[in-house]
């Protein structure tokens, strides 16, 4: 009975004490999913930025499609934004 009470008291006091809990940024793997597409240069920029800010972190960049630089103006100025005519 006393150990149960002691555990209960420790749990109650831990709310007032600084207890380190794991945070998603502590993990050595970063998975980034980009909706709408990403260019190769953007993926490299993300990889280089994460490597410089947090060495030892592995980066996986996923996307709905791989864009060419010439696709970007067409996507920006498409009249029907839900169904742009990219020609693929």
Backbone bond lengths (Angstrom), bond angles and torsions (degrees), N, CA, C in turn:
res aa  C-N    CA-C-N  psi(-1)  N-CA   C-N-CA  omega(-1)  CA-C   N-CA-C  phi
1 X - - - 1.454 - - 1.520 111.07 -
2 X 1.332 115.91 -39.61 1.464 118.36 -177.24 1.526 111.50 -68.65
3 X 1.354 117.23 -35.79 1.465 118.18 179.67 1.532 110.13 -66.25
4 X 1.316 117.17 -35.69 1.460 120.01 177.31 1.517 111.27 -64.25
5 X 1.334 116.47 -40.73 1.458 121.18 178.12 1.526 110.53 -67.26
6 X 1.332 116.65 -40.79 1.462 120.93 179.08 1.525 110.58 -63.34
7 X 1.340 116.39 -44.29 1.461 119.77 178.13 1.522 111.14 -62.21
8 X 1.316 116.56 -38.84 1.456 120.80 179.11 1.531 110.63 -64.80
9 X 1.335 117.03 -41.66 1.461 120.71 178.63 1.533 111.46 -66.05
10 X 1.360 116.29 -40.92 1.464 119.42 178.56 1.526 110.45 -62.61
11 X 1.321 116.73 -40.74 1.456 120.83 179.37 1.520 110.43 -64.80
12 X 1.311 117.18 -41.03 1.460 121.03 179.98 1.514 112.19 -66.53
13 X 1.343 117.41 -40.41 1.460 120.36 -179.27 1.519 112.54 -74.93
14 X 1.332 117.70 -22.26 1.466 119.15 -179.39 1.524 111.61 -68.39
15 X 1.326 117.19 -18.52 1.466 119.33 176.11 1.522 110.83 -67.81
16 X 1.345 117.06 -29.43 1.458 121.17 -177.42 1.525 112.46 -93.61
17 X 1.313 117.11 -17.41 1.458 121.56 179.69 1.522 109.14 -96.05
18 X 1.322 115.14 155.19 1.463 119.10 179.10 1.529 108.43 -80.49
19 X 1.314 116.29 110.58 1.448 122.45 179.22 1.527 107.24 -111.84
20 X 1.331 116.76 126.48 1.465 118.79 -179.08 1.522 109.46 -79.67
21 X 1.293 115.24 123.78 1.456 122.03 178.55 1.520 107.99 -112.22
22 X 1.309 117.50 152.12 1.469 118.39 178.41 1.518 111.25 -64.57
23 X 1.314 115.69 144.66 1.461 123.00 -179.48 1.524 107.94 -122.41
24 X 1.326 118.88 147.07 1.459 119.72 -179.85 1.528 114.20 -56.29
25 X 1.323 118.13 -29.73 1.465 119.88 -179.39 1.526 112.52 -74.02
26 X 1.334 117.88 -10.10 1.460 121.01 177.79 1.523 112.10 -78.45
27 X 1.306 118.23 -15.68 1.462 122.25 -176.49 1.529 109.79 -78.00
28 X 1.341 118.55 141.35 1.470 120.56 -177.10 1.531 114.59 -80.60
29 X 1.319 118.16 9.51 1.463 121.44 -179.51 1.525 109.25 -126.60
30 X 1.331 116.21 127.74 1.463 122.05 177.56 1.515 107.63 -116.96
31 X 1.325 116.62 121.69 1.462 122.20 176.80 1.519 107.19 -110.31
32 X 1.323 115.87 120.63 1.464 121.89 -178.49 1.519 108.35 -118.86
33 X 1.338 116.95 123.37 1.462 121.63 178.98 1.517 108.12 -113.00
34 X 1.330 116.55 122.24 1.456 122.50 -178.11 1.524 108.30 -106.83
35 X 1.321 116.55 119.53 1.456 121.63 178.15 1.516 108.78 -86.13
36 X 1.318 116.92 130.10 1.456 121.22 177.51 1.506 114.03 105.71
37 X 1.300 118.03 -17.35 1.451 120.46 176.78 1.511 113.47 120.04
38 X 1.315 114.83 155.11 1.456 122.22 178.81 1.528 107.57 -143.55
39 X 1.323 116.12 145.66 1.460 120.19 175.75 1.522 109.00 -90.35
40 X 1.318 115.42 163.86 1.463 120.25 179.40 1.529 110.40 -63.61
41 X 1.317 117.28 -38.87 1.470 120.11 -179.94 1.533 111.34 -66.29
42 X 1.332 117.61 -35.95 1.473 120.29 176.60 1.526 110.96 -66.87
43 X 1.321 117.29 -40.52 1.464 120.22 178.41 1.526 110.60 -64.10
44 X 1.323 117.49 -41.02 1.463 120.49 177.60 1.518 111.23 -66.50
45 X 1.341 117.00 -38.73 1.461 120.80 178.37 1.530 110.52 -62.03
46 X 1.334 117.19 -41.60 1.467 121.37 178.38 1.526 109.83 -63.26
47 X 1.332 116.55 -45.58 1.462 121.03 -179.45 1.525 110.76 -61.22
48 X 1.333 117.57 -46.19 1.466 121.36 -179.56 1.521 112.00 -64.65
49 X 1.325 117.10 -39.44 1.463 120.96 -179.90 1.524 111.41 -65.29
50 X 1.326 116.60 -46.49 1.468 119.88 -179.78 1.524 110.41 -65.82
51 X 1.336 117.52 -38.70 1.461 120.79 179.07 1.523 111.36 -64.21
52 X 1.338 117.53 -38.00 1.461 119.88 -179.83 1.529 112.28 -75.21
53 X 1.337 117.52 -34.43 1.472 119.90 -177.99 1.520 113.11 -84.52
54 X 1.322 116.91 -33.65 1.457 120.40 -177.47 1.527 109.27 -139.92
55 X 1.328 117.64 83.24 1.465 120.53 -178.58 1.530 111.29 -60.89
56 X 1.311 115.73 145.77 1.458 120.51 179.50 1.513 113.63 89.56
57 X 1.322 117.97 -0.84 1.459 121.68 179.06 1.521 109.20 -94.22
58 X 1.318 115.88 128.92 1.458 121.24 177.48 1.523 108.58 -88.26
59 X 1.338 116.85 135.86 1.459 122.20 -176.88 1.523 109.25 -115.53
60 X 1.331 116.33 130.13 1.453 122.55 172.65 1.521 106.88 -120.82
61 X 1.344 116.26 117.93 1.462 121.92 -179.74 1.528 107.64 -105.52
62 X 1.321 116.03 120.19 1.461 122.76 177.63 1.526 108.55 -115.02
63 X 1.314 116.22 153.36 1.455 119.82 -179.21 1.519 110.40 -153.52
64 X 1.329 115.27 161.95 1.456 119.64 177.06 1.518 111.21 -72.70
65 X 1.341 117.39 -25.13 1.468 120.96 174.79 1.521 109.43 -162.83
66 X 1.324 115.19 158.21 1.450 122.18 176.03 1.521 107.64 -97.18
67 X 1.315 115.49 118.93 1.463 120.97 -175.81 1.521 111.62 -95.33
68 X 1.318 115.12 149.38 1.462 122.18 169.11 1.529 106.51 -93.41
69 X 1.322 117.93 152.41 1.476 119.28 179.65 1.523 113.76 -56.39
70 X 1.325 118.29 -29.21 1.465 120.58 179.88 1.532 112.34 -73.75
71 X 1.340 118.44 -16.66 1.460 121.16 177.98 1.524 112.59 -75.03
72 X 1.315 117.90 -24.24 1.466 121.31 -172.63 1.529 112.34 -64.76
73 X 1.343 120.66 -49.34 1.478 118.03 177.77 1.530 112.23 -60.76
74 X 1.325 116.50 -35.70 1.457 119.72 179.47 1.528 111.11 -65.43
75 X 1.330 116.66 -38.78 1.468 119.95 177.53 1.529 111.31 -69.52
76 X 1.320 117.19 -36.90 1.469 120.64 -178.88 1.523 112.40 -67.87
77 X 1.321 116.43 -37.23 1.454 119.90 -174.11 1.530 113.44 -106.14
78 X 1.333 117.39 17.39 1.465 120.41 179.41 1.527 109.33 -68.91
79 X 1.326 116.74 137.78 1.459 119.92 178.73 1.518 110.76 -77.00
80 X 1.322 117.02 -35.27 1.462 121.17 176.69 1.528 107.29 -106.21
81 X 1.314 116.38 94.06 1.472 121.37 -172.94 1.527 112.90 -67.35
82 X 1.318 118.86 -23.04 1.457 119.97 -179.96 1.521 111.89 -79.96
83 X 1.332 117.12 -26.78 1.468 120.94 -178.88 1.529 110.09 -135.10
84 X 1.332 118.64 68.80 1.472 118.60 179.26 1.527 110.26 -70.23
85 X 1.317 116.11 147.75 1.466 121.49 -178.62 1.532 108.01 -90.70
86 X 1.348 115.84 96.09 1.456 120.07 -178.94 1.526 111.61 -95.47
87 X 1.290 117.82 -15.39 1.442 119.82 176.40 1.511 115.39 82.20
88 X 1.351 118.19 18.01 1.442 117.35 172.06 1.471 111.84 -116.85
